[in-house]
Amino acid sequence: MKKVIASVIIGVMVLIVACSKDDNGTIEPIDPFAELNLPDQYFNYANIQLPNHYTSNGFPSQFQFQQAATEYDNTPSDNPITDAGATLGRVLFYDKKLSANGTVSCASCHQATHGFSDPKILSEGFDGEQTRRHSMGIVNARFYATGKFFWDERAETLEDQVLMPFQDDVEMGLTLQELENIVSSQTYYPTLFENAFGDNSINSNRISKALAQFIRSMVSTTSRYDQARSEVSSPIMDFPSFTAQENQGKELFFLPRRLTNGLNGNCAACHVSEAFVGPILRNQGRTTFATINGLDSNSTTDLGVNETTGNPNDIGKFKAPSLRNIAIRPPYMHDGRFATLEDVINHYSSGIQNHSNLASPLVNSSGQVGQFNLTEVEKNALIAFLNTLTDDQMLNDEKYSDPFK
């Protein structure tokens, strides 16, 4: 039976409290890791090598909203990623016992094969009820600078966010005390907690920290984009290993384009850095950096970030997740209204609606909406480029997979 590291074996001998009898009546200890398939040595979570285009800003100075991805890192000083902590987080992330009836886990709504999102428009909770919004992709969550999570940013930090689904009446249906009790009753957790935190005390704060470490370790660095990007010094240069269509799509994504209202706009303004995360603007006094993209002319049943802040200027605004793995993450938007990337691009090409909180450049000072007005060739080029952001190597890496046998 594989164990995490040698210290786990020692911990097992100390912590075993269960036993069984073999055919001869001999009492034998039960291996607490019998349900898990963990490696002999920890996977590397804490020191993932980030490429240069994550650690330095390769955009020209006129791209004023661009910075290196690492400038946006939301990892708190009291919860750095450790191999032991993320290993514990991985087990917690996939453990279906941590729901009211033992049927769903975090991974049920954030599936690796779908870019750690859900192919369903709305996810199903432990009792088959549907969630209110579509499950957001969580790869590169580490680089959302404000550290706020959920579409409406109601969680101030990732550490706050990871505990909320457990307590949701639809999603997992537990109280924090029930969560702690279930975790404490599993034989495999005490040693994992001891390795991660120095002793085997189990509480919701440590559960939160371990899950946040695992999710922050989900960094996409091995897509075709990353491989091609290593060949050049700037993201706006043609990539030699890209097709002409992919380079055209990359140019359409990054470079300013004259919209139908006379203003210049680009995709990269709302998906910044080469982690392709939500925007950080240099306006002071903002309650959110979430954006509104003209999905509707009026917000009715879902007010977005306004439901968190109470600020009328935030009505209709939603967090923008990273575009990494976007091609395998349909459906799209907070409500899953778009079934394909083609639908998304058609929206920006000609379907943007004039909401009262729509901002420049999508609306000008005269109130005229700016559409991107893309040709079919341009739409196809954008899709080709977005496909290069799929990171099959990362999504199929064992260290992010289900550890339960």
Contacts in CASP RR format, 6 or more apart in sequence:
PFRMAT RR
TARGET T0000
AUTHOR 0000-0000-0000
METHOD contacts of the structure
MODEL  1
MKKVIASVIIGVMVLIVACSKDDNGTIEPIDPFAELNLPDQYFNYANIQL
PNHYTSNGFPSQFQFQQAATEYDNTPSDNPITDAGATLGRVLFYDKKLSA
NGTVSCASCHQATHGFSDPKILSEGFDGEQTRRHSMGIVNARFYATGKFF
WDERAETLEDQVLMPFQDDVEMGLTLQELENIVSSQTYYPTLFENAFGDN
SINSNRISKALAQFIRSMVSTTSRYDQARSEVSSPIMDFPSFTAQENQGK
ELFFLPRRLTNGLNGNCAACHVSEAFVGPILRNQGRTTFATINGLDSNST
TDLGVNETTGNPNDIGKFKAPSLRNIAIRPPYMHDGRFATLEDVINHYSS
GIQNHSNLASPLVNSSGQVGQFNLTEVEKNALIAFLNTLTDDQMLNDEKY
SDPFK
1 31 0 8 1.000
1 33 0 8 1.000
1 34 0 8 1.000
2 33 0 8 1.000
2 37 0 8 1.000
2 38 0 8 1.000
2 39 0 8 1.000
2 40 0 8 1.000
3 9 0 8 1.000
3 12 0 8 1.000
3 33 0 8 1.000
3 38 0 8 1.000
3 40 0 8 1.000
4 38 0 8 1.000
4 39 0 8 1.000
4 40 0 8 1.000
4 41 0 8 1.000
4 42 0 8 1.000
4 84 0 8 1.000
4 87 0 8 1.000
4 192 0 8 1.000
4 195 0 8 1.000
5 40 0 8 1.000
5 41 0 8 1.000
5 42 0 8 1.000
5 195 0 8 1.000
7 195 0 8 1.000
8 33 0 8 1.000
8 38 0 8 1.000
8 191 0 8 1.000
8 195 0 8 1.000
11 191 0 8 1.000
11 194 0 8 1.000
12 31 0 8 1.000
12 32 0 8 1.000
12 33 0 8 1.000
12 191 0 8 1.000
13 29 0 8 1.000
15 32 0 8 1.000
15 187 0 8 1.000
15 190 0 8 1.000
15 191 0 8 1.000
15 200 0 8 1.000
16 29 0 8 1.000
16 30 0 8 1.000
16 32 0 8 1.000
16 187 0 8 1.000
17 187 0 8 1.000
18 29 0 8 1.000
18 30 0 8 1.000
18 32 0 8 1.000
18 187 0 8 1.000
19 27 0 8 1.000
19 28 0 8 1.000
19 29 0 8 1.000
19 30 0 8 1.000
20 27 0 8 1.000
20 28 0 8 1.000
20 30 0 8 1.000
21 27 0 8 1.000
21 28 0 8 1.000
22 28 0 8 1.000
30 187 0 8 1.000
32 187 0 8 1.000
32 188 0 8 1.000
32 190 0 8 1.000
32 191 0 8 1.000
33 188 0 8 1.000
33 191 0 8 1.000
35 188 0 8 1.000
35 404 0 8 1.000
35 405 0 8 1.000
36 91 0 8 1.000
36 188 0 8 1.000
36 403 0 8 1.000
36 404 0 8 1.000
36 405 0 8 1.000
37 403 0 8 1.000
37 404 0 8 1.000
37 405 0 8 1.000
38 87 0 8 1.000
38 91 0 8 1.000
38 403 0 8 1.000
39 398 0 8 1.000
42 83 0 8 1.000
42 84 0 8 1.000
42 87 0 8 1.000
43 83 0 8 1.000
43 86 0 8 1.000
43 87 0 8 1.000
43 398 0 8 1.000
43 399 0 8 1.000
44 83 0 8 1.000
44 399 0 8 1.000
45 81 0 8 1.000
45 82 0 8 1.000
45 83 0 8 1.000
45 85 0 8 1.000
45 86 0 8 1.000
45 87 0 8 1.000
45 213 0 8 1.000
45 214 0 8 1.000
45 217 0 8 1.000
45 399 0 8 1.000
46 80 0 8 1.000
46 81 0 8 1.000
46 82 0 8 1.000
46 83 0 8 1.000
46 86 0 8 1.000
46 217 0 8 1.000
48 217 0 8 1.000
48 219 0 8 1.000
48 221 0 8 1.000
49 221 0 8 1.000
50 69 0 8 1.000
50 70 0 8 1.000
50 219 0 8 1.000
50 221 0 8 1.000
51 221 0 8 1.000
51 226 0 8 1.000
51 229 0 8 1.000
51 230 0 8 1.000
52 230 0 8 1.000
53 68 0 8 1.000
53 69 0 8 1.000
53 226 0 8 1.000
53 229 0 8 1.000
53 230 0 8 1.000
53 235 0 8 1.000
53 274 0 8 1.000
54 68 0 8 1.000
54 69 0 8 1.000
54 70 0 8 1.000
54 219 0 8 1.000
54 221 0 8 1.000
54 273 0 8 1.000
54 274 0 8 1.000
54 275 0 8 1.000
55 68 0 8 1.000
55 69 0 8 1.000
55 70 0 8 1.000
56 68 0 8 1.000
57 66 0 8 1.000
57 67 0 8 1.000
57 68 0 8 1.000
57 71 0 8 1.000
57 273 0 8 1.000
58 66 0 8 1.000
58 68 0 8 1.000
58 233 0 8 1.000
58 234 0 8 1.000
58 235 0 8 1.000
59 66 0 8 1.000
59 234 0 8 1.000
59 235 0 8 1.000
59 236 0 8 1.000
60 234 0 8 1.000
60 236 0 8 1.000
63 254 0 8 1.000
63 268 0 8 1.000
64 282 0 8 1.000
65 269 0 8 1.000
65 272 0 8 1.000
65 279 0 8 1.000
65 280 0 8 1.000
65 281 0 8 1.000
65 282 0 8 1.000
66 268 0 8 1.000
66 272 0 8 1.000
66 273 0 8 1.000
67 272 0 8 1.000
67 273 0 8 1.000
67 280 0 8 1.000
68 273 0 8 1.000
69 140 0 8 1.000
69 143 0 8 1.000
69 273 0 8 1.000
69 274 0 8 1.000
69 275 0 8 1.000
69 277 0 8 1.000
70 143 0 8 1.000
71 145 0 8 1.000
71 273 0 8 1.000
72 143 0 8 1.000
72 144 0 8 1.000
72 145 0 8 1.000
72 272 0 8 1.000
72 273 0 8 1.000
72 275 0 8 1.000
72 277 0 8 1.000
72 280 0 8 1.000
73 142 0 8 1.000
73 143 0 8 1.000
73 145 0 8 1.000
74 141 0 8 1.000
74 142 0 8 1.000
74 143 0 8 1.000
74 144 0 8 1.000
74 145 0 8 1.000
74 146 0 8 1.000
74 147 0 8 1.000
74 157 0 8 1.000
74 158 0 8 1.000
74 216 0 8 1.000
75 81 0 8 1.000
75 142 0 8 1.000
75 216 0 8 1.000
76 157 0 8 1.000
76 159 0 8 1.000
79 159 0 8 1.000
79 209 0 8 1.000
79 212 0 8 1.000
79 213 0 8 1.000
80 213 0 8 1.000
81 213 0 8 1.000
81 216 0 8 1.000
81 217 0 8 1.000
82 196 0 8 1.000
82 213 0 8 1.000
84 192 0 8 1.000
84 195 0 8 1.000
84 196 0 8 1.000
85 195 0 8 1.000
85 196 0 8 1.000
85 197 0 8 1.000
85 209 0 8 1.000
85 210 0 8 1.000
85 213 0 8 1.000
85 214 0 8 1.000
86 210 0 8 1.000
86 213 0 8 1.000
86 214 0 8 1.000
86 217 0 8 1.000
87 192 0 8 1.000
87 195 0 8 1.000
87 196 0 8 1.000
87 214 0 8 1.000
88 189 0 8 1.000
88 192 0 8 1.000
88 193 0 8 1.000
88 195 0 8 1.000
88 196 0 8 1.000
88 210 0 8 1.000
88 213 0 8 1.000
88 214 0 8 1.000
89 210 0 8 1.000
89 211 0 8 1.000
89 213 0 8 1.000
89 214 0 8 1.000
90 214 0 8 1.000
90 399 0 8 1.000
90 400 0 8 1.000
90 403 0 8 1.000
91 188 0 8 1.000
91 189 0 8 1.000
91 192 0 8 1.000
91 403 0 8 1.000
91 404 0 8 1.000
92 98 0 8 1.000
92 106 0 8 1.000
92 183 0 8 1.000
92 207 0 8 1.000
92 210 0 8 1.000
92 211 0 8 1.000
92 214 0 8 1.000
93 105 0 8 1.000
93 106 0 8 1.000
93 107 0 8 1.000
93 110 0 8 1.000
93 211 0 8 1.000
93 214 0 8 1.000
93 215 0 8 1.000
94 105 0 8 1.000
94 106 0 8 1.000
94 107 0 8 1.000
94 402 0 8 1.000
94 403 0 8 1.000
94 404 0 8 1.000
95 105 0 8 1.000
95 186 0 8 1.000
95 404 0 8 1.000
96 102 0 8 1.000
96 103 0 8 1.000
96 104 0 8 1.000
96 105 0 8 1.000
96 108 0 8 1.000
97 182 0 8 1.000
97 186 0 8 1.000
98 105 0 8 1.000
98 166 0 8 1.000
98 172 0 8 1.000
98 174 0 8 1.000
98 179 0 8 1.000
98 182 0 8 1.000
98 183 0 8 1.000
99 105 0 8 1.000
99 125 0 8 1.000
99 126 0 8 1.000
99 166 0 8 1.000
99 171 0 8 1.000
99 172 0 8 1.000
99 173 0 8 1.000
99 174 0 8 1.000
100 126 0 8 1.000
100 127 0 8 1.000
100 172 0 8 1.000
100 173 0 8 1.000
100 174 0 8 1.000
100 178 0 8 1.000
101 126 0 8 1.000
101 127 0 8 1.000
102 126 0 8 1.000
103 126 0 8 1.000
104 124 0 8 1.000
104 125 0 8 1.000
104 126 0 8 1.000
104 171 0 8 1.000
104 172 0 8 1.000
106 162 0 8 1.000
106 165 0 8 1.000
106 211 0 8 1.000
107 402 0 8 1.000
108 123 0 8 1.000
108 124 0 8 1.000
108 125 0 8 1.000
109 118 0 8 1.000
109 123 0 8 1.000
109 125 0 8 1.000
109 131 0 8 1.000
109 135 0 8 1.000
109 165 0 8 1.000
109 171 0 8 1.000
110 116 0 8 1.000
110 117 0 8 1.000
110 118 0 8 1.000
110 135 0 8 1.000
110 137 0 8 1.000
110 138 0 8 1.000
111 117 0 8 1.000
111 118 0 8 1.000
111 119 0 8 1.000
112 395 0 8 1.000
112 396 0 8 1.000
112 400 0 8 1.000
112 401 0 8 1.000
113 328 0 8 1.000
113 395 0 8 1.000
114 328 0 8 1.000
114 329 0 8 1.000
115 137 0 8 1.000
115 139 0 8 1.000
115 325 0 8 1.000
115 328 0 8 1.000
115 329 0 8 1.000
115 395 0 8 1.000
116 137 0 8 1.000
116 138 0 8 1.000
116 139 0 8 1.000
116 218 0 8 1.000
116 325 0 8 1.000
116 395 0 8 1.000
117 134 0 8 1.000
117 135 0 8 1.000
117 136 0 8 1.000
117 137 0 8 1.000
117 138 0 8 1.000
117 329 0 8 1.000
118 134 0 8 1.000
118 135 0 8 1.000
119 330 0 8 1.000
119 331 0 8 1.000
120 135 0 8 1.000
121 134 0 8 1.000
121 331 0 8 1.000
121 335 0 8 1.000
121 336 0 8 1.000
122 130 0 8 1.000
122 131 0 8 1.000
122 132 0 8 1.000
122 133 0 8 1.000
122 134 0 8 1.000
122 336 0 8 1.000
123 130 0 8 1.000
123 131 0 8 1.000
123 134 0 8 1.000
123 135 0 8 1.000
123 171 0 8 1.000
124 130 0 8 1.000
124 131 0 8 1.000
125 131 0 8 1.000
125 170 0 8 1.000
125 171 0 8 1.000
125 172 0 8 1.000
126 171 0 8 1.000
126 172 0 8 1.000
126 173 0 8 1.000
127 170 0 8 1.000
129 170 0 8 1.000
130 170 0 8 1.000
131 170 0 8 1.000
131 171 0 8 1.000
132 170 0 8 1.000
132 302 0 8 1.000
133 151 0 8 1.000
133 302 0 8 1.000
133 334 0 8 1.000
133 335 0 8 1.000
134 331 0 8 1.000
134 332 0 8 1.000
134 333 0 8 1.000
134 334 0 8 1.000
134 335 0 8 1.000
134 336 0 8 1.000
136 150 0 8 1.000
136 151 0 8 1.000
136 319 0 8 1.000
136 321 0 8 1.000
136 334 0 8 1.000
137 321 0 8 1.000
137 322 0 8 1.000
137 325 0 8 1.000
137 329 0 8 1.000
138 215 0 8 1.000
138 218 0 8 1.000
138 321 0 8 1.000
139 218 0 8 1.000
139 219 0 8 1.000
139 220 0 8 1.000
139 322 0 8 1.000
139 324 0 8 1.000
139 325 0 8 1.000
139 391 0 8 1.000
139 394 0 8 1.000
140 218 0 8 1.000
140 219 0 8 1.000
140 220 0 8 1.000
140 275 0 8 1.000
140 276 0 8 1.000
140 277 0 8 1.000
140 322 0 8 1.000
140 324 0 8 1.000
141 149 0 8 1.000
141 158 0 8 1.000
141 215 0 8 1.000
141 216 0 8 1.000
141 218 0 8 1.000
141 321 0 8 1.000
141 322 0 8 1.000
142 215 0 8 1.000
142 216 0 8 1.000
142 217 0 8 1.000
142 218 0 8 1.000
142 219 0 8 1.000
143 273 0 8 1.000
143 275 0 8 1.000
143 277 0 8 1.000
143 322 0 8 1.000
144 277 0 8 1.000
144 278 0 8 1.000
144 319 0 8 1.000
144 321 0 8 1.000
144 322 0 8 1.000
145 277 0 8 1.000
145 280 0 8 1.000
145 289 0 8 1.000
146 153 0 8 1.000
146 280 0 8 1.000
146 288 0 8 1.000
146 289 0 8 1.000
147 156 0 8 1.000
147 157 0 8 1.000
147 158 0 8 1.000
148 155 0 8 1.000
148 156 0 8 1.000
148 157 0 8 1.000
148 288 0 8 1.000
148 319 0 8 1.000
149 155 0 8 1.000
149 157 0 8 1.000
149 158 0 8 1.000
149 160 0 8 1.000
149 161 0 8 1.000
149 319 0 8 1.000
150 161 0 8 1.000
150 164 0 8 1.000
150 319 0 8 1.000
151 304 0 8 1.000
151 318 0 8 1.000
151 319 0 8 1.000
151 334 0 8 1.000
152 304 0 8 1.000
152 305 0 8 1.000
152 306 0 8 1.000
152 307 0 8 1.000
152 308 0 8 1.000
152 318 0 8 1.000
152 319 0 8 1.000
153 288 0 8 1.000
153 290 0 8 1.000
153 305 0 8 1.000
153 308 0 8 1.000
153 309 0 8 1.000
153 319 0 8 1.000
154 164 0 8 1.000
154 307 0 8 1.000
154 308 0 8 1.000
155 161 0 8 1.000
155 164 0 8 1.000
157 212 0 8 1.000
158 212 0 8 1.000
158 215 0 8 1.000
158 216 0 8 1.000
159 208 0 8 1.000
159 209 0 8 1.000
159 212 0 8 1.000
160 208 0 8 1.000
161 212 0 8 1.000
162 207 0 8 1.000
162 208 0 8 1.000
162 211 0 8 1.000
162 212 0 8 1.000
162 215 0 8 1.000
163 176 0 8 1.000
163 179 0 8 1.000
163 204 0 8 1.000
163 207 0 8 1.000
163 208 0 8 1.000
165 171 0 8 1.000
165 172 0 8 1.000
166 172 0 8 1.000
166 173 0 8 1.000
166 174 0 8 1.000
166 176 0 8 1.000
166 179 0 8 1.000
167 173 0 8 1.000
167 174 0 8 1.000
167 175 0 8 1.000
167 176 0 8 1.000
167 179 0 8 1.000
174 182 0 8 1.000
176 204 0 8 1.000
179 204 0 8 1.000
179 207 0 8 1.000
180 202 0 8 1.000
180 203 0 8 1.000
180 204 0 8 1.000
180 207 0 8 1.000
183 189 0 8 1.000
183 202 0 8 1.000
183 207 0 8 1.000
184 202 0 8 1.000
189 202 0 8 1.000
190 200 0 8 1.000
190 202 0 8 1.000
191 200 0 8 1.000
193 199 0 8 1.000
193 200 0 8 1.000
193 201 0 8 1.000
193 202 0 8 1.000
193 206 0 8 1.000
194 200 0 8 1.000
196 206 0 8 1.000
196 210 0 8 1.000
197 206 0 8 1.000
217 399 0 8 1.000
218 394 0 8 1.000
218 400 0 8 1.000
219 275 0 8 1.000
219 394 0 8 1.000
220 226 0 8 1.000
220 275 0 8 1.000
220 322 0 8 1.000
220 324 0 8 1.000
220 325 0 8 1.000
220 389 0 8 1.000
220 391 0 8 1.000
220 394 0 8 1.000
221 391 0 8 1.000
221 394 0 8 1.000
222 391 0 8 1.000
222 393 0 8 1.000
222 394 0 8 1.000
223 324 0 8 1.000
223 325 0 8 1.000
223 388 0 8 1.000
223 389 0 8 1.000
223 390 0 8 1.000
223 391 0 8 1.000
223 392 0 8 1.000
223 393 0 8 1.000
223 394 0 8 1.000
224 387 0 8 1.000
224 388 0 8 1.000
224 389 0 8 1.000
224 390 0 8 1.000
225 274 0 8 1.000
225 388 0 8 1.000
225 389 0 8 1.000
226 391 0 8 1.000
227 241 0 8 1.000
228 239 0 8 1.000
228 240 0 8 1.000
228 241 0 8 1.000
228 242 0 8 1.000
228 388 0 8 1.000
229 235 0 8 1.000
229 239 0 8 1.000
229 274 0 8 1.000
231 239 0 8 1.000
231 240 0 8 1.000
231 241 0 8 1.000
232 238 0 8 1.000
232 239 0 8 1.000
232 240 0 8 1.000
235 250 0 8 1.000
235 254 0 8 1.000
235 274 0 8 1.000
236 250 0 8 1.000
236 251 0 8 1.000
236 254 0 8 1.000
236 255 0 8 1.000
238 247 0 8 1.000
239 246 0 8 1.000
239 247 0 8 1.000
239 250 0 8 1.000
242 250 0 8 1.000
242 388 0 8 1.000
243 384 0 8 1.000
245 380 0 8 1.000
245 381 0 8 1.000
245 384 0 8 1.000
246 381 0 8 1.000
246 384 0 8 1.000
246 385 0 8 1.000
246 387 0 8 1.000
246 388 0 8 1.000
247 385 0 8 1.000
248 378 0 8 1.000
248 381 0 8 1.000
248 384 0 8 1.000
248 385 0 8 1.000
249 378 0 8 1.000
249 381 0 8 1.000
249 382 0 8 1.000
249 384 0 8 1.000
249 385 0 8 1.000
250 385 0 8 1.000
250 388 0 8 1.000
252 267 0 8 1.000
252 374 0 8 1.000
252 378 0 8 1.000
252 381 0 8 1.000
252 382 0 8 1.000
252 385 0 8 1.000
253 266 0 8 1.000
253 267 0 8 1.000
253 268 0 8 1.000
253 382 0 8 1.000
253 385 0 8 1.000
253 386 0 8 1.000
254 266 0 8 1.000
254 267 0 8 1.000
254 268 0 8 1.000
255 266 0 8 1.000
256 264 0 8 1.000
256 265 0 8 1.000
256 266 0 8 1.000
257 264 0 8 1.000
257 265 0 8 1.000
257 266 0 8 1.000
257 372 0 8 1.000
258 264 0 8 1.000
259 265 0 8 1.000
259 361 0 8 1.000
259 362 0 8 1.000
259 370 0 8 1.000
259 371 0 8 1.000
259 372 0 8 1.000
259 373 0 8 1.000
260 368 0 8 1.000
260 369 0 8 1.000
260 370 0 8 1.000
260 371 0 8 1.000
260 373 0 8 1.000
261 361 0 8 1.000
261 363 0 8 1.000
261 364 0 8 1.000
261 366 0 8 1.000
261 367 0 8 1.000
261 368 0 8 1.000
261 369 0 8 1.000
261 370 0 8 1.000
261 371 0 8 1.000
262 364 0 8 1.000
262 370 0 8 1.000
263 360 0 8 1.000
263 361 0 8 1.000
263 364 0 8 1.000
263 370 0 8 1.000
264 361 0 8 1.000
265 361 0 8 1.000
265 372 0 8 1.000
267 348 0 8 1.000
267 382 0 8 1.000
269 279 0 8 1.000
269 361 0 8 1.000
270 278 0 8 1.000
270 279 0 8 1.000
270 291 0 8 1.000
270 293 0 8 1.000
270 320 0 8 1.000
271 277 0 8 1.000
271 278 0 8 1.000
271 279 0 8 1.000
271 320 0 8 1.000
271 322 0 8 1.000
271 323 0 8 1.000
272 278 0 8 1.000
272 279 0 8 1.000
272 280 0 8 1.000
275 322 0 8 1.000
275 324 0 8 1.000
276 322 0 8 1.000
276 323 0 8 1.000
276 324 0 8 1.000
276 389 0 8 1.000
277 320 0 8 1.000
277 321 0 8 1.000
277 322 0 8 1.000
278 289 0 8 1.000
278 291 0 8 1.000
278 319 0 8 1.000
278 320 0 8 1.000
278 321 0 8 1.000
278 322 0 8 1.000
279 289 0 8 1.000
279 291 0 8 1.000
279 320 0 8 1.000
280 289 0 8 1.000
281 289 0 8 1.000
287 305 0 8 1.000
287 309 0 8 1.000
287 311 0 8 1.000
287 313 0 8 1.000
287 314 0 8 1.000
288 305 0 8 1.000
288 308 0 8 1.000
288 309 0 8 1.000
288 311 0 8 1.000
288 314 0 8 1.000
288 317 0 8 1.000
290 304 0 8 1.000
290 305 0 8 1.000
290 314 0 8 1.000
290 317 0 8 1.000
290 318 0 8 1.000
290 319 0 8 1.000
290 320 0 8 1.000
291 317 0 8 1.000
291 318 0 8 1.000
291 320 0 8 1.000
291 359 0 8 1.000
292 316 0 8 1.000
292 317 0 8 1.000
292 318 0 8 1.000
292 355 0 8 1.000
292 357 0 8 1.000
292 358 0 8 1.000
292 359 0 8 1.000
293 347 0 8 1.000
293 348 0 8 1.000
293 352 0 8 1.000
293 362 0 8 1.000
294 351 0 8 1.000
294 352 0 8 1.000
294 353 0 8 1.000
294 354 0 8 1.000
294 355 0 8 1.000
294 358 0 8 1.000
294 362 0 8 1.000
295 333 0 8 1.000
295 337 0 8 1.000
295 347 0 8 1.000
295 353 0 8 1.000
295 355 0 8 1.000
296 316 0 8 1.000
296 353 0 8 1.000
296 355 0 8 1.000
297 353 0 8 1.000
297 354 0 8 1.000
297 355 0 8 1.000
298 355 0 8 1.000
298 356 0 8 1.000
299 306 0 8 1.000
299 315 0 8 1.000
299 316 0 8 1.000
299 355 0 8 1.000
302 316 0 8 1.000
302 334 0 8 1.000
302 335 0 8 1.000
303 314 0 8 1.000
303 315 0 8 1.000
303 316 0 8 1.000
304 314 0 8 1.000
304 315 0 8 1.000
304 316 0 8 1.000
304 317 0 8 1.000
304 318 0 8 1.000
304 334 0 8 1.000
305 311 0 8 1.000
305 314 0 8 1.000
305 316 0 8 1.000
305 317 0 8 1.000
305 318 0 8 1.000
305 319 0 8 1.000
306 312 0 8 1.000
306 314 0 8 1.000
306 315 0 8 1.000
306 316 0 8 1.000
306 317 0 8 1.000
308 314 0 8 1.000
313 357 0 8 1.000
314 357 0 8 1.000
315 356 0 8 1.000
315 357 0 8 1.000
316 355 0 8 1.000
316 357 0 8 1.000
317 357 0 8 1.000
318 333 0 8 1.000
318 334 0 8 1.000
323 386 0 8 1.000
323 389 0 8 1.000
324 389 0 8 1.000
324 391 0 8 1.000
325 389 0 8 1.000
325 390 0 8 1.000
325 391 0 8 1.000
325 395 0 8 1.000
326 332 0 8 1.000
326 341 0 8 1.000
326 386 0 8 1.000
326 389 0 8 1.000
326 390 0 8 1.000
327 341 0 8 1.000
327 383 0 8 1.000
327 386 0 8 1.000
327 387 0 8 1.000
327 389 0 8 1.000
327 390 0 8 1.000
328 390 0 8 1.000
330 338 0 8 1.000
330 339 0 8 1.000
330 340 0 8 1.000
330 341 0 8 1.000
331 337 0 8 1.000
331 338 0 8 1.000
331 339 0 8 1.000
332 338 0 8 1.000
332 339 0 8 1.000
332 341 0 8 1.000
332 343 0 8 1.000
332 344 0 8 1.000
333 344 0 8 1.000
338 344 0 8 1.000
338 347 0 8 1.000
341 383 0 8 1.000
341 386 0 8 1.000
342 379 0 8 1.000
342 383 0 8 1.000
345 374 0 8 1.000
345 379 0 8 1.000
345 382 0 8 1.000
345 383 0 8 1.000
346 379 0 8 1.000
348 371 0 8 1.000
348 372 0 8 1.000
348 374 0 8 1.000
349 371 0 8 1.000
349 372 0 8 1.000
349 373 0 8 1.000
349 374 0 8 1.000
349 379 0 8 1.000
350 371 0 8 1.000
350 372 0 8 1.000
350 373 0 8 1.000
351 371 0 8 1.000
352 358 0 8 1.000
352 362 0 8 1.000
352 369 0 8 1.000
352 370 0 8 1.000
352 371 0 8 1.000
353 369 0 8 1.000
354 363 0 8 1.000
354 367 0 8 1.000
354 369 0 8 1.000
358 369 0 8 1.000
361 370 0 8 1.000
362 369 0 8 1.000
362 370 0 8 1.000
363 369 0 8 1.000
363 370 0 8 1.000
364 370 0 8 1.000
374 382 0 8 1.000
394 400 0 8 1.000
END
